Amino acid sequence: MKTFALVGNPNCGKTTLFNALTGATAHVGNWPGVTVDRREGVYKGGGKNIAIVDLPGIYSLSPYTPEEVISRNYILDDRPDGIINIVDATNLERNLYLTTQLLEMDVPVIVALNMMDEVSKSGDKIDSAALERELGVPVVEICALKGGGIKQLMDKAAALPPERKGVTVLTGMIDKQLQTACAFYESEAVPSPLFHAVKLLENDELELSRKGAEETLKNAACGADLEAEIADGRYKYISEKLSVAKVKANRDIMTKSDKRDKLLTHRVWAIPVFIVILFAIFHVTFSEDFLYMGAWSRIGGGEGLPAVDSFNLSEGLATFVGIFYDGAVFSPGVILFNAFDTVFGLITDAVGGAISVEWLSGLVADGILGGIFAVLGFLPQILLLFLWFSILEDTGYMARIAFVLDRIFRRFGLSGRAFI
């Protein structure tokens, strides 16, 4: 049975393609030692001859996240018969960064241009034949959601040659360094020596752990920091060579996606927009003066909003109102925190009052329960914070800002996703 691994960025339609390929044959587990989903299935259109493994969504093959390490190790160690690289055709440049890394492995690769229906709808065109010639691997246009092109994709995948020699887009930039690093891995009989050599020049921590790698890096790099140069080289290649395969339609009115991309990935405005969005998320989650209503009321010498104790409320009602307001309206995150804190306080007081022995009451109520509730009290805000991040991920914004920040963060040895 042949095995193909699905590799692609988050939100590129990889899961949709996996479901379309496997249907009811899919099953879900965890990768050994980690809590990252492992999904496997059998291609329903090819009997039991083709197995499909859905690797976690990643932006690169650098060891910055567990998902990236899992995908990388699976390809290098388990040696699938081929890689199906799913590329969001509506965001070609951003997705092809991962493609340039996959091409450096000695593994057969086929590129699936997904969401081609959206490309056609916008009036754009992608010259898949030109892209195929430039990449040197098969390129197939598909629409995973509607099932278009899937049979052609799998027919070409099944016909891939069993062996392939890795190539790099960095030719002409760091040839001497790559030769030195490749010679080290070839002498060690390491599969995919080119991929490992590039990663070593990027100061990859997984490569540096190999015996003799640090000395090889010193001889190859001669003290130079090549990680940022390699990242810039990939982006330059994508911009000059691969992005020309996509031809934008001549239209006066941009699509909604074009407008979002123009703003959210803009060279100047992307970062300010990112800061505003993060500020809004943290304000809604942690602010004790929602929308600064209390602060606005004090402008021009105002006395501000009245405190809860000025309303002459009963103790129970004052406690309830204090969850939402105390001289300022609390944000949703703080309201949740206060609600949990109030409930925990009632439980602590009840338990403490039920224990007649003073030292035991202090130990259980103030010590044990107080410590546990002090930690649990922040849980609602943390859950709310990650709810917002989940929404940003589902809308595709996380992929956009990770792309924008990647070039900056790689100068510090991090990927664009490190902003989380």
Secondary structure as UniProt FT lines:
FT   STRAND          2..8
FT   TURN            10..11
FT   HELIX           14..22
FT   HELIX           23..25
FT   STRAND          27..30
FT   TURN            32..33
FT   STRAND          37..42
FT   TURN            44..45
FT   TURN            47..48
FT   STRAND          50..54
FT   TURN            63..64
FT   HELIX           66..73
FT   HELIX           74..78
FT   STRAND          82..88
FT   HELIX           89..91
FT   HELIX           92..102
FT   TURN            103..104
FT   STRAND          109..114
FT   HELIX           116..121
FT   TURN            122..123
FT   STRAND          125..126
FT   HELIX           128..135
FT   STRAND          139..141
FT   TURN            144..147
FT   HELIX           150..158
FT   TURN            169..173
FT   HELIX           175..187
FT   TURN            188..189
FT   HELIX           193..201
FT   TURN            202..203
FT   HELIX           205..208
FT   TURN            211..212
FT   HELIX           213..221
FT   TURN            222..223
FT   HELIX           227..237
FT   HELIX           238..242
FT   HELIX           243..245
FT   STRAND          246..247
FT   HELIX           256..264
FT   TURN            267..269
FT   HELIX           270..286
FT   HELIX           290..292
FT   HELIX           293..297
FT   TURN            298..300
FT   HELIX           308..311
FT   HELIX           315..322
FT   TURN            323..324
FT   HELIX           332..354
FT   HELIX           358..361
FT   HELIX           362..369
FT   HELIX           370..376
FT   TURN            377..378
FT   HELIX           379..395
FT   HELIX           397..409
FT   HELIX           410..412
FT   HELIX           416..419
//
